[in-house]
């Protein structure tokens, strides 16, 4: 990362948003695709609870990161 960008708070917010999107694409999208293809949840109750926690937690982090970027601007 360029040294000039390291000092900006916005950079950390954008990186947080990037990590959140990466987790969404790598965890939530495959599980959601499986649910729609199978037309039911077949992956067990523990994975169902983890999916809900990661999905809504990830959504909260994404929204808070976007709000933080907006306020910082």
PyMOL commands that place a pseudoatom at each C-alpha (Angstrom):
pseudoatom trace, name=CA, resn=UNK, resi=1, chain=A, elem=C, hetatm=0, pos=[0.000, 0.000, 0.000]
pseudoatom trace, name=CA, resn=UNK, resi=2, chain=A, elem=C, hetatm=0, pos=[1.218, 3.480, -0.813]
pseudoatom trace, name=CA, resn=UNK, resi=3, chain=A, elem=C, hetatm=0, pos=[2.531, 5.266, 2.309]
pseudoatom trace, name=CA, resn=UNK, resi=4, chain=A, elem=C, hetatm=0, pos=[0.282, 8.265, 1.658]
pseudoatom trace, name=CA, resn=UNK, resi=5, chain=A, elem=C, hetatm=0, pos=[-2.824, 6.037, 1.805]
pseudoatom trace, name=CA, resn=UNK, resi=6, chain=A, elem=C, hetatm=0, pos=[-1.854, 4.396, 5.101]
pseudoatom trace, name=CA, resn=UNK, resi=7, chain=A, elem=C, hetatm=0, pos=[-2.578, 7.546, 7.051]
pseudoatom trace, name=CA, resn=UNK, resi=8, chain=A, elem=C, hetatm=0, pos=[-6.165, 7.906, 5.847]
pseudoatom trace, name=CA, resn=UNK, resi=9, chain=A, elem=C, hetatm=0, pos=[-8.984, 6.515, 7.935]
pseudoatom trace, name=CA, resn=UNK, resi=10, chain=A, elem=C, hetatm=0, pos=[-11.031, 6.003, 4.779]
pseudoatom trace, name=CA, resn=UNK, resi=11, chain=A, elem=C, hetatm=0, pos=[-8.528, 3.389, 3.625]
pseudoatom trace, name=CA, resn=UNK, resi=12, chain=A, elem=C, hetatm=0, pos=[-9.278, 1.241, 6.669]
pseudoatom trace, name=CA, resn=UNK, resi=13, chain=A, elem=C, hetatm=0, pos=[-13.022, 1.574, 6.082]
pseudoatom trace, name=CA, resn=UNK, resi=14, chain=A, elem=C, hetatm=0, pos=[-12.637, 0.547, 2.429]
pseudoatom trace, name=CA, resn=UNK, resi=15, chain=A, elem=C, hetatm=0, pos=[-10.464, -2.426, 3.434]
pseudoatom trace, name=CA, resn=UNK, resi=16, chain=A, elem=C, hetatm=0, pos=[-13.094, -3.461, 5.969]
pseudoatom trace, name=CA, resn=UNK, resi=17, chain=A, elem=C, hetatm=0, pos=[-15.731, -3.297, 3.257]
pseudoatom trace, name=CA, resn=UNK, resi=18, chain=A, elem=C, hetatm=0, pos=[-13.515, -5.377, 0.938]
pseudoatom trace, name=CA, resn=UNK, resi=19, chain=A, elem=C, hetatm=0, pos=[-13.028, -8.089, 3.569]
pseudoatom trace, name=CA, resn=UNK, resi=20, chain=A, elem=C, hetatm=0, pos=[-16.743, -8.111, 4.289]
pseudoatom trace, name=CA, resn=UNK, resi=21, chain=A, elem=C, hetatm=0, pos=[-17.547, -8.545, 0.586]
pseudoatom trace, name=CA, resn=UNK, resi=22, chain=A, elem=C, hetatm=0, pos=[-14.937, -11.293, 0.255]
pseudoatom trace, name=CA, resn=UNK, resi=23, chain=A, elem=C, hetatm=0, pos=[-16.460, -13.211, 3.176]
pseudoatom trace, name=CA, resn=UNK, resi=24, chain=A, elem=C, hetatm=0, pos=[-19.925, -12.766, 1.705]
pseudoatom trace, name=CA, resn=UNK, resi=25, chain=A, elem=C, hetatm=0, pos=[-18.817, -14.137, -1.667]
pseudoatom trace, name=CA, resn=UNK, resi=26, chain=A, elem=C, hetatm=0, pos=[-16.852, -17.048, -0.214]
pseudoatom trace, name=CA, resn=UNK, resi=27, chain=A, elem=C, hetatm=0, pos=[-19.264, -18.178, 2.544]
pseudoatom trace, name=CA, resn=UNK, resi=28, chain=A, elem=C, hetatm=0, pos=[-22.766, -16.836, 2.048]
pseudoatom trace, name=CA, resn=UNK, resi=29, chain=A, elem=C, hetatm=0, pos=[-23.217, -17.089, -1.717]
pseudoatom trace, name=CA, resn=UNK, resi=30, chain=A, elem=C, hetatm=0, pos=[-22.339, -20.817, -2.010]
pseudoatom trace, name=CA, resn=UNK, resi=31, chain=A, elem=C, hetatm=0, pos=[-24.616, -21.693, 0.926]
pseudoatom trace, name=CA, resn=UNK, resi=32, chain=A, elem=C, hetatm=0, pos=[-27.437, -19.599, -0.513]
pseudoatom trace, name=CA, resn=UNK, resi=33, chain=A, elem=C, hetatm=0, pos=[-26.968, -21.219, -3.925]
pseudoatom trace, name=CA, resn=UNK, resi=34, chain=A, elem=C, hetatm=0, pos=[-27.135, -24.657, -2.318]
pseudoatom trace, name=CA, resn=UNK, resi=35, chain=A, elem=C, hetatm=0, pos=[-30.341, -23.710, -0.532]
pseudoatom trace, name=CA, resn=UNK, resi=36, chain=A, elem=C, hetatm=0, pos=[-31.998, -22.520, -3.742]
pseudoatom trace, name=CA, resn=UNK, resi=37, chain=A, elem=C, hetatm=0, pos=[-30.815, -25.476, -5.831]
pseudoatom trace, name=CA, resn=UNK, resi=38, chain=A, elem=C, hetatm=0, pos=[-31.987, -28.017, -3.235]
pseudoatom trace, name=CA, resn=UNK, resi=39, chain=A, elem=C, hetatm=0, pos=[-35.118, -25.925, -2.465]
pseudoatom trace, name=CA, resn=UNK, resi=40, chain=A, elem=C, hetatm=0, pos=[-34.564, -26.625, 1.227]
pseudoatom trace, name=CA, resn=UNK, resi=41, chain=A, elem=C, hetatm=0, pos=[-31.777, -26.462, 3.812]
pseudoatom trace, name=CA, resn=UNK, resi=42, chain=A, elem=C, hetatm=0, pos=[-29.942, -29.808, 3.763]
pseudoatom trace, name=CA, resn=UNK, resi=43, chain=A, elem=C, hetatm=0, pos=[-26.697, -28.798, 5.472]
pseudoatom trace, name=CA, resn=UNK, resi=44, chain=A, elem=C, hetatm=0, pos=[-27.679, -29.353, 9.095]
pseudoatom trace, name=CA, resn=UNK, resi=45, chain=A, elem=C, hetatm=0, pos=[-28.828, -27.147, 11.977]
pseudoatom trace, name=CA, resn=UNK, resi=46, chain=A, elem=C, hetatm=0, pos=[-25.348, -26.002, 13.095]
pseudoatom trace, name=CA, resn=UNK, resi=47, chain=A, elem=C, hetatm=0, pos=[-24.443, -24.722, 9.640]
pseudoatom trace, name=CA, resn=UNK, resi=48, chain=A, elem=C, hetatm=0, pos=[-27.861, -23.074, 9.428]
pseudoatom trace, name=CA, resn=UNK, resi=49, chain=A, elem=C, hetatm=0, pos=[-27.172, -21.120, 12.616]
pseudoatom trace, name=CA, resn=UNK, resi=50, chain=A, elem=C, hetatm=0, pos=[-23.656, -20.224, 11.460]
pseudoatom trace, name=CA, resn=UNK, resi=51, chain=A, elem=C, hetatm=0, pos=[-25.040, -19.098, 8.090]
pseudoatom trace, name=CA, resn=UNK, resi=52, chain=A, elem=C, hetatm=0, pos=[-27.546, -16.764, 9.747]
pseudoatom trace, name=CA, resn=UNK, resi=53, chain=A, elem=C, hetatm=0, pos=[-24.901, -15.329, 12.096]
pseudoatom trace, name=CA, resn=UNK, resi=54, chain=A, elem=C, hetatm=0, pos=[-22.376, -14.741, 9.289]
pseudoatom trace, name=CA, resn=UNK, resi=55, chain=A, elem=C, hetatm=0, pos=[-25.023, -13.396, 6.899]
pseudoatom trace, name=CA, resn=UNK, resi=56, chain=A, elem=C, hetatm=0, pos=[-26.488, -10.796, 9.247]
pseudoatom trace, name=CA, resn=UNK, resi=57, chain=A, elem=C, hetatm=0, pos=[-23.152, -9.978, 10.861]
pseudoatom trace, name=CA, resn=UNK, resi=58, chain=A, elem=C, hetatm=0, pos=[-21.615, -9.445, 7.452]
pseudoatom trace, name=CA, resn=UNK, resi=59, chain=A, elem=C, hetatm=0, pos=[-24.531, -7.273, 6.409]
pseudoatom trace, name=CA, resn=UNK, resi=60, chain=A, elem=C, hetatm=0, pos=[-24.094, -5.118, 9.521]
pseudoatom trace, name=CA, resn=UNK, resi=61, chain=A, elem=C, hetatm=0, pos=[-20.354, -4.716, 8.945]
pseudoatom trace, name=CA, resn=UNK, resi=62, chain=A, elem=C, hetatm=0, pos=[-20.933, -3.742, 5.300]
pseudoatom trace, name=CA, resn=UNK, resi=63, chain=A, elem=C, hetatm=0, pos=[-23.559, -1.159, 6.183]
pseudoatom trace, name=CA, resn=UNK, resi=64, chain=A, elem=C, hetatm=0, pos=[-21.514, 0.293, 9.041]
pseudoatom trace, name=CA, resn=UNK, resi=65, chain=A, elem=C, hetatm=0, pos=[-18.439, 0.515, 6.805]
pseudoatom trace, name=CA, resn=UNK, resi=66, chain=A, elem=C, hetatm=0, pos=[-20.414, 2.368, 4.126]
pseudoatom trace, name=CA, resn=UNK, resi=67, chain=A, elem=C, hetatm=0, pos=[-21.890, 4.728, 6.727]
pseudoatom trace, name=CA, resn=UNK, resi=68, chain=A, elem=C, hetatm=0, pos=[-18.426, 5.369, 8.153]
pseudoatom trace, name=CA, resn=UNK, resi=69, chain=A, elem=C, hetatm=0, pos=[-17.032, 6.118, 4.688]
pseudoatom trace, name=CA, resn=UNK, resi=70, chain=A, elem=C, hetatm=0, pos=[-19.935, 8.476, 3.996]
pseudoatom trace, name=CA, resn=UNK, resi=71, chain=A, elem=C, hetatm=0, pos=[-19.580, 10.323, 7.296]
pseudoatom trace, name=CA, resn=UNK, resi=72, chain=A, elem=C, hetatm=0, pos=[-15.815, 10.566, 6.871]
pseudoatom trace, name=CA, resn=UNK, resi=73, chain=A, elem=C, hetatm=0, pos=[-16.210, 12.102, 3.430]
for i in range(1, 73): cmd.bond("trace and resi %d" % i, "trace and resi %d" % (i + 1))
show_as sticks, trace
zoom trace
